[in-house]
């Protein structure tokens, strides 16, 4: 007996009980686990570019095979149907900041160069009076 549940994308990896069973969502968004015994199971969802709820608890009862009761573990909210929607879209890259000359002078290397330039002009003036 399989459990067919809608998912968000076709590149979604769905893991049951920490890797006991693994499946991938079909292109239409559904996935299934076969030969799952009755009891409480944890589902984790991984998808490139999306962040899903960390763990979903699914209860299967021996009396009603094929009928499940799902709940999000973070807020214990019971779900009427298990539709896996991502919480947010993950962004792997950050936009580069625009070039700023002041940031170049504030950097450690800029400060060292600036202090050396000051020393090149100040040190000869200081040593003139010593002799």
Backbone as JSON Lines, residues from 0, in Angstrom:
{"i":0,"aa":"X","n":[0.86,-1.18,0.0],"ca":[0.0,0.0,0.0],"c":[0.89,1.23,0.0]}
{"i":1,"aa":"X","n":[0.69,2.13,-0.88],"ca":[1.5,3.33,-0.98],"c":[0.75,4.55,-0.48]}
{"i":2,"aa":"X","n":[1.49,5.55,-0.12],"ca":[0.9,6.82,0.29],"c":[1.26,7.82,-0.78]}
{"i":3,"aa":"X","n":[0.3,8.38,-1.47],"ca":[0.57,9.37,-2.49],"c":[0.25,10.76,-1.96]}
{"i":4,"aa":"X","n":[1.23,11.63,-1.93],"ca":[1.04,12.96,-1.37],"c":[1.61,14.01,-2.31]}
{"i":5,"aa":"X","n":[0.95,15.14,-2.47],"ca":[1.47,16.16,-3.39],"c":[2.7,16.85,-2.82]}
{"i":6,"aa":"X","n":[3.65,17.17,-3.65],"ca":[4.86,17.89,-3.26],"c":[4.98,19.14,-4.12]}
{"i":7,"aa":"X","n":[5.98,20.0,-3.86],"ca":[6.11,21.27,-4.57],"c":[6.8,21.12,-5.92]}
{"i":8,"aa":"X","n":[7.92,20.43,-5.96],"ca":[8.69,20.34,-7.21],"c":[9.1,18.9,-7.48]}
{"i":9,"aa":"X","n":[9.56,18.65,-8.69],"ca":[9.93,17.29,-9.06],"c":[11.33,16.92,-8.62]}
{"i":10,"aa":"X","n":[12.15,17.86,-8.16],"ca":[13.5,17.51,-7.69],"c":[13.52,17.4,-6.17]}
{"i":11,"aa":"X","n":[12.42,17.02,-5.59],"ca":[12.27,16.94,-4.14],"c":[12.61,15.54,-3.66]}
{"i":12,"aa":"X","n":[13.46,15.47,-2.64],"ca":[13.83,14.21,-2.02],"c":[13.05,14.11,-0.71]}
{"i":13,"aa":"X","n":[12.34,13.0,-0.53],"ca":[11.51,12.81,0.66],"c":[12.08,11.62,1.42]}
{"i":14,"aa":"X","n":[12.35,11.83,2.72],"ca":[13.0,10.82,3.54],"c":[12.05,10.42,4.67]}
{"i":15,"aa":"X","n":[11.88,9.12,4.87],"ca":[11.03,8.6,5.93],"c":[11.9,8.05,7.05]}
{"i":16,"aa":"X","n":[11.63,8.46,8.28],"ca":[12.31,7.97,9.48],"c":[13.83,8.09,9.4]}
{"i":17,"aa":"X","n":[14.32,9.25,9.01],"ca":[15.76,9.51,9.02],"c":[16.57,8.69,8.03]}
{"i":18,"aa":"X","n":[15.97,8.26,6.94],"ca":[16.71,7.53,5.91],"c":[16.32,6.07,5.81]}
{"i":19,"aa":"X","n":[15.35,5.62,6.61],"ca":[14.9,4.23,6.52],"c":[14.34,3.94,5.14]}
{"i":20,"aa":"X","n":[13.59,4.89,4.61],"ca":[13.1,4.8,3.23],"c":[13.28,6.17,2.59]}
{"i":21,"aa":"X","n":[13.68,6.19,1.33],"ca":[13.9,7.43,0.59],"c":[13.19,7.33,-0.74]}
{"i":22,"aa":"X","n":[12.57,8.42,-1.14],"ca":[11.93,8.46,-2.45],"c":[12.06,9.87,-3.01]}
{"i":23,"aa":"X","n":[11.78,10.0,-4.28],"ca":[11.8,11.3,-4.94],"c":[10.41,11.59,-5.48]}
{"i":24,"aa":"X","n":[10.07,12.86,-5.52],"ca":[8.77,13.24,-6.05],"c":[8.75,13.05,-7.57]}
{"i":25,"aa":"X","n":[7.62,12.64,-8.08],"ca":[7.45,12.48,-9.53],"c":[7.34,13.87,-10.16]}
{"i":26,"aa":"X","n":[7.44,13.97,-11.46],"ca":[7.3,15.28,-12.12],"c":[5.97,15.97,-11.85]}
{"i":27,"aa":"X","n":[4.91,15.2,-11.58],"ca":[3.62,15.83,-11.26],"c":[3.52,16.24,-9.8]}
{"i":28,"aa":"X","n":[4.56,15.96,-8.99],"ca":[4.59,16.43,-7.62],"c":[4.2,15.4,-6.58]}
{"i":29,"aa":"X","n":[3.77,14.22,-6.97],"ca":[3.36,13.22,-6.0],"c":[4.52,12.29,-5.67]}
{"i":30,"aa":"X","n":[4.48,11.75,-4.46],"ca":[5.48,10.76,-4.06],"c":[4.76,9.67,-3.27]}
{"i":31,"aa":"X","n":[5.4,8.52,-3.12],"ca":[4.78,7.41,-2.41],"c":[5.84,6.61,-1.68]}
{"i":32,"aa":"X","n":[5.48,6.12,-0.51],"ca":[6.27,5.14,0.23],"c":[5.45,3.86,0.25]}
{"i":33,"aa":"X","n":[6.07,2.75,-0.11],"ca":[5.37,1.47,-0.15],"c":[5.81,0.62,1.02]}
{"i":34,"aa":"X","n":[4.91,-0.25,1.47],"ca":[5.16,-1.2,2.56],"c":[5.58,-0.5,3.84]}
{"i":35,"aa":"X","n":[4.85,0.53,4.2],"ca":[5.12,1.26,5.44],"c":[4.22,0.69,6.51]}
{"i":36,"aa":"X","n":[4.79,0.2,7.63],"ca":[3.95,-0.37,8.68],"c":[3.17,0.72,9.43]}
{"i":37,"aa":"X","n":[2.12,0.29,10.11],"ca":[1.32,1.23,10.92],"c":[2.18,1.77,12.05]}
{"i":38,"aa":"X","n":[1.91,3.0,12.44],"ca":[2.66,3.63,13.53],"c":[2.95,5.07,13.22]}
{"i":39,"aa":"X","n":[3.84,5.66,14.02],"ca":[4.21,7.06,13.84],"c":[5.51,7.13,13.06]}
{"i":40,"aa":"X","n":[5.52,7.94,12.03],"ca":[6.7,8.07,11.17],"c":[7.03,9.56,11.0]}
{"i":41,"aa":"X","n":[8.3,9.85,10.74],"ca":[8.75,11.22,10.51],"c":[9.17,11.37,9.06]}
{"i":42,"aa":"X","n":[8.7,12.45,8.44],"ca":[9.03,12.72,7.04],"c":[9.85,14.0,6.99]}
{"i":43,"aa":"X","n":[10.97,13.95,6.28],"ca":[11.81,15.12,6.03],"c":[11.81,15.37,4.53]}
{"i":44,"aa":"X","n":[11.83,16.64,4.14],"ca":[11.78,17.0,2.72],"c":[12.98,17.88,2.39]}
{"i":45,"aa":"X","n":[13.69,17.51,1.32],"ca":[14.82,18.29,0.84],"c":[14.62,18.59,-0.63]}
{"i":46,"aa":"X","n":[14.82,19.86,-0.98],"ca":[14.66,20.26,-2.37],"c":[15.62,21.4,-2.65]}
{"i":47,"aa":"X","n":[16.27,21.33,-3.79],"ca":[17.23,22.36,-4.17],"c":[16.5,23.67,-4.44]}
{"i":48,"aa":"X","n":[16.86,24.7,-3.69],"ca":[16.27,26.01,-3.88],"c":[15.09,26.32,-2.99]}
{"i":49,"aa":"X","n":[14.64,25.34,-2.18],"ca":[13.49,25.57,-1.31],"c":[13.8,25.05,0.09]}
{"i":50,"aa":"X","n":[13.19,25.68,1.1],"ca":[13.33,25.23,2.48],"c":[11.96,24.77,2.96]}
{"i":51,"aa":"X","n":[11.86,23.51,3.37],"ca":[10.61,22.95,3.86],"c":[10.64,22.86,5.38]}
{"i":52,"aa":"X","n":[9.49,22.63,5.97],"ca":[9.4,22.39,7.41],"c":[10.35,21.25,7.77]}
{"i":53,"aa":"X","n":[11.15,21.4,8.83],"ca":[12.18,20.4,9.12],"c":[11.66,18.96,9.21]}
{"i":54,"aa":"X","n":[10.6,18.72,9.98],"ca":[10.11,17.36,10.15],"c":[8.58,17.39,10.21]}
{"i":55,"aa":"X","n":[7.97,16.42,9.55],"ca":[6.52,16.26,9.58],"c":[6.22,14.89,10.18]}
{"i":56,"aa":"X","n":[5.38,14.86,11.22],"ca":[5.02,13.6,11.86],"c":[3.76,13.05,11.21]}
{"i":57,"aa":"X","n":[3.81,11.79,10.83],"ca":[2.67,11.14,10.17],"c":[2.28,9.92,10.99]}
{"i":58,"aa":"X","n":[1.01,9.85,11.36],"ca":[0.49,8.68,12.1],"c":[-0.35,7.84,11.16]}
{"i":59,"aa":"X","n":[-0.02,6.55,11.08],"ca":[-0.8,5.6,10.29],"c":[-1.38,4.59,11.26]}
{"i":60,"aa":"X","n":[-2.66,4.37,11.18],"ca":[-3.32,3.42,12.07],"c":[-3.56,2.11,11.32]}
{"i":61,"aa":"X","n":[-3.47,1.02,12.06],"ca":[-3.65,-0.3,11.46],"c":[-5.08,-0.51,11.0]}
{"i":62,"aa":"X","n":[-6.05,0.13,11.66],"ca":[-7.46,-0.04,11.28],"c":[-7.77,0.62,9.93]}
{"i":63,"aa":"X","n":[-7.24,1.81,9.73],"ca":[-7.52,2.57,8.51],"c":[-6.29,2.63,7.63]}
{"i":64,"aa":"X","n":[-5.93,1.53,7.02],"ca":[-4.75,1.54,6.16],"c":[-4.97,2.48,4.99]}
{"i":65,"aa":"X","n":[-3.97,3.25,4.66],"ca":[-4.08,4.22,3.58],"c":[-4.56,5.58,4.06]}
{"i":66,"aa":"X","n":[-5.12,5.65,5.27],"ca":[-5.58,6.92,5.83],"c":[-4.54,7.38,6.85]}
{"i":67,"aa":"X","n":[-4.08,8.61,6.71],"ca":[-3.03,9.1,7.59],"c":[-3.48,10.37,8.3]}
{"i":68,"aa":"X","n":[-2.8,10.67,9.39],"ca":[-2.99,11.94,10.09],"c":[-1.61,12.57,10.22]}
{"i":69,"aa":"X","n":[-1.45,13.77,9.7],"ca":[-0.14,14.43,9.68],"c":[-0.15,15.65,10.57]}
{"i":70,"aa":"X","n":[1.03,15.97,11.13],"ca":[1.18,17.17,11.97],"c":[2.6,17.7,11.8]}
{"i":71,"aa":"X","n":[2.73,19.02,11.77],"ca":[4.05,19.64,11.75],"c":[4.62,19.56,13.15]}
{"i":72,"aa":"X","n":[5.87,19.13,13.29],"ca":[6.44,18.95,14.62],"c":[6.81,20.26,15.29]}
{"i":73,"aa":"X","n":[7.1,21.31,14.51],"ca":[7.53,22.56,15.12],"c":[6.41,23.27,15.87]}
{"i":74,"aa":"X","n":[5.17,23.17,15.37],"ca":[4.07,23.84,16.06],"c":[2.92,22.88,16.38]}
{"i":75,"aa":"X","n":[3.11,21.61,16.14],"ca":[2.13,20.55,16.42],"c":[0.76,20.81,15.81]}
{"i":76,"aa":"X","n":[0.75,21.54,14.71],"ca":[-0.5,21.83,14.01],"c":[-0.9,20.61,13.18]}
{"i":77,"aa":"X","n":[-2.11,20.14,13.36],"ca":[-2.61,18.98,12.62],"c":[-3.01,19.43,11.22]}
{"i":78,"aa":"X","n":[-2.6,18.65,10.23],"ca":[-2.9,18.96,8.84],"c":[-4.03,18.07,8.35]}
{"i":79,"aa":"X","n":[-5.01,18.65,7.68],"ca":[-6.11,17.86,7.11],"c":[-5.64,17.04,5.94]}
{"i":80,"aa":"X","n":[-4.76,17.62,5.13],"ca":[-4.14,16.89,4.04],"c":[-2.67,17.27,4.01]}
{"i":81,"aa":"X","n":[-1.86,16.35,3.58],"ca":[-0.41,16.58,3.59],"c":[0.01,17.17,2.26]}
{"i":82,"aa":"X","n":[0.06,18.48,2.19],"ca":[0.53,19.2,1.02],"c":[1.84,19.86,1.44]}
{"i":83,"aa":"X","n":[2.9,19.5,0.8],"ca":[4.22,20.0,1.19],"c":[4.52,21.29,0.44]}
{"i":84,"aa":"X","n":[4.37,22.39,1.13],"ca":[4.67,23.69,0.57],"c":[5.96,24.2,1.2]}
{"i":85,"aa":"X","n":[6.86,24.76,0.42],"ca":[8.1,25.28,1.02],"c":[7.8,26.49,1.9]}
{"i":86,"aa":"X","n":[8.57,26.62,2.99],"ca":[8.42,27.77,3.86],"c":[9.01,29.02,3.23]}
{"i":87,"aa":"X","n":[10.12,28.83,2.5],"ca":[10.74,29.96,1.81],"c":[11.62,29.44,0.69]}
{"i":88,"aa":"X","n":[11.94,30.34,-0.21],"ca":[12.86,30.0,-1.3],"c":[14.27,30.35,-0.83]}
{"i":89,"aa":"X","n":[15.18,29.41,-0.95],"ca":[16.54,29.65,-0.51],"c":[17.35,30.33,-1.6]}
{"i":90,"aa":"X","n":[18.15,31.28,-1.18],"ca":[19.02,31.98,-2.12],"c":[20.45,31.63,-1.72]}
{"i":91,"aa":"X","n":[21.17,31.04,-2.65],"ca":[22.51,30.57,-2.37],"c":[23.58,31.63,-2.65]}
{"i":92,"aa":"X","n":[23.24,32.64,-3.4],"ca":[24.22,33.65,-3.78],"c":[23.76,35.02,-3.29]}
{"i":93,"aa":"X","n":[24.71,35.83,-2.92],"ca":[24.41,37.2,-2.51],"c":[24.88,38.15,-3.59]}
{"i":94,"aa":"X","n":[24.15,39.23,-3.75],"ca":[24.55,40.24,-4.71],"c":[25.8,40.94,-4.21]}
{"i":95,"aa":"X","n":[26.73,41.17,-5.1],"ca":[27.97,41.85,-4.75],"c":[27.69,43.33,-4.54]}
{"i":96,"aa":"X","n":[28.31,43.88,-3.49],"ca":[28.14,45.29,-3.22],"c":[28.89,46.11,-4.26]}
{"i":97,"aa":"X","n":[28.37,47.3,-4.52],"ca":[29.01,48.18,-5.49],"c":[30.36,48.65,-4.95]}
{"i":98,"aa":"X","n":[31.27,48.95,-5.85],"ca":[32.6,49.39,-5.45],"c":[32.51,50.76,-4.78]}
{"i":99,"aa":"X","n":[33.24,50.9,-3.66],"ca":[33.27,52.14,-2.91],"c":[34.72,52.41,-2.5]}
{"i":100,"aa":"X","n":[35.25,53.56,-2.86],"ca":[36.65,53.88,-2.55],"c":[36.87,53.99,-1.05]}
{"i":101,"aa":"X","n":[35.85,54.43,-0.32],"ca":[35.97,54.56,1.13],"c":[36.13,53.19,1.79]}
{"i":102,"aa":"X","n":[35.46,52.18,1.26],"ca":[35.61,50.83,1.82],"c":[37.02,50.3,1.57]}
{"i":103,"aa":"X","n":[37.65,50.72,0.5],"ca":[39.02,50.32,0.22],"c":[39.97,50.94,1.24]}
{"i":104,"aa":"X","n":[39.72,52.18,1.61],"ca":[40.57,52.84,2.61],"c":[40.33,52.32,4.02]}
{"i":105,"aa":"X","n":[39.14,51.82,4.29],"ca":[38.81,51.29,5.61],"c":[39.3,49.87,5.82]}
{"i":106,"aa":"X","n":[39.69,49.21,4.77],"ca":[40.14,47.82,4.9],"c":[41.5,47.79,5.61]}
{"i":107,"aa":"X","n":[41.86,46.7,6.24],"ca":[43.15,46.61,6.92],"c":[44.34,46.89,6.0]}
{"i":108,"aa":"X","n":[44.28,46.41,4.78],"ca":[45.38,46.65,3.84],"c":[45.46,48.13,3.48]}
{"i":109,"aa":"X","n":[44.3,48.77,3.3],"ca":[44.28,50.2,3.0],"c":[44.83,51.03,4.15]}
{"i":110,"aa":"X","n":[44.52,50.62,5.37],"ca":[45.06,51.34,6.54],"c":[46.56,51.19,6.64]}
{"i":111,"aa":"X","n":[47.08,50.0,6.35],"ca":[48.54,49.8,6.4],"c":[49.24,50.64,5.34]}
{"i":112,"aa":"X","n":[48.69,50.64,4.13],"ca":[49.29,51.43,3.06],"c":[49.23,52.91,3.41]}
{"i":113,"aa":"X","n":[48.1,53.36,3.95],"ca":[47.97,54.77,4.34],"c":[48.96,55.17,5.42]}
{"i":114,"aa":"X","n":[49.14,54.3,6.42],"ca":[50.1,54.63,7.48],"c":[51.53,54.63,6.95]}
{"i":115,"aa":"X","n":[51.86,53.77,6.01],"ca":[53.2,53.75,5.44],"c":[53.46,55.01,4.6]}
{"i":116,"aa":"X","n":[52.46,55.46,3.85],"ca":[52.6,56.68,3.06],"c":[52.83,57.87,3.99]}
{"i":117,"aa":"X","n":[52.09,57.93,5.09],"ca":[52.28,59.01,6.06],"c":[53.69,58.96,6.63]}
{"i":118,"aa":"X","n":[54.18,57.76,6.95],"ca":[55.53,57.62,7.51],"c":[56.6,58.06,6.5]}
{"i":119,"aa":"X","n":[56.38,57.8,5.23],"ca":[57.36,58.19,4.21],"c":[57.53,59.71,4.2]}
{"i":120,"aa":"X","n":[56.47,60.46,4.41],"ca":[56.56,61.92,4.38],"c":[56.87,62.51,5.76]}
{"i":121,"aa":"X","n":[56.43,61.9,6.83],"ca":[56.61,62.46,8.17],"c":[57.99,62.13,8.73]}
{"i":122,"aa":"X","n":[58.5,60.94,8.56],"ca":[59.78,60.52,9.15],"c":[60.95,61.4,8.7]}
{"i":123,"aa":"X","n":[61.08,61.76,7.42],"ca":[62.19,62.65,7.05],"c":[62.11,64.01,7.74]}
{"i":124,"aa":"X","n":[60.9,64.54,7.93],"ca":[60.75,65.83,8.62],"c":[61.17,65.71,10.08]}
{"i":125,"aa":"X","n":[60.87,64.55,10.7],"ca":[61.24,64.35,12.11],"c":[62.73,64.18,12.3]}
{"i":126,"aa":"X","n":[63.39,63.54,11.34],"ca":[64.83,63.3,11.48],"c":[65.68,64.51,11.09]}
{"i":127,"aa":"X","n":[65.1,65.53,10.42],"ca":[65.85,66.74,10.05],"c":[66.34,67.48,11.28]}
{"i":128,"aa":"X","n":[65.53,67.54,12.31],"ca":[65.85,68.31,13.51],"c":[66.79,67.58,14.45]}
{"i":129,"aa":"X","n":[67.0,66.29,14.28],"ca":[67.86,65.51,15.18],"c":[69.33,65.81,14.93]}
{"i":130,"aa":"X","n":[69.76,65.96,13.75],"ca":[71.17,66.14,13.41],"c":[71.67,67.47,13.68]}
